[in-house]
């Protein structure tokens, strides 16, 4: 497997890394504060999906699966995550049962912004009228 060493230094790579780190931080805040399961589960799933998509692009596995259009799936992941984060993290910030839940909610709102930035950066790279291939980098 070839490692794409330029991806972490690209804007999309930096946003993916930031998404994974902030989502893991929100997960830790929610888990430590014993927040309701929806808060912890959403942050954990977001950390896992961001880490898996980061590995997908880092190891260039998106180029090996020619039948599946990963960038479009990544945009859908970012948009759906942003919608869920908006609802759940607003509840966490408004209810703020304790400081850990409040911190997790604030990190979740930061994660919401990162999801939107990731979707915008990726949608600029998607062109449905060109043939798919590795001619255009996923960066």
HELIX and SHEET records of a PDB file:
HELIX    1   1 UNK A    7  UNK A    9  5                                   3    
HELIX    2   2 UNK A   11  UNK A   32  1                                  22    
HELIX    3   3 UNK A   37  UNK A   58  1                                  22    
HELIX    4   4 UNK A   61  UNK A   64  1                                   4    
HELIX    5   5 UNK A   70  UNK A   95  1                                  26    
HELIX    6   6 UNK A   99  UNK A  125  1                                  27    
END                                                                             
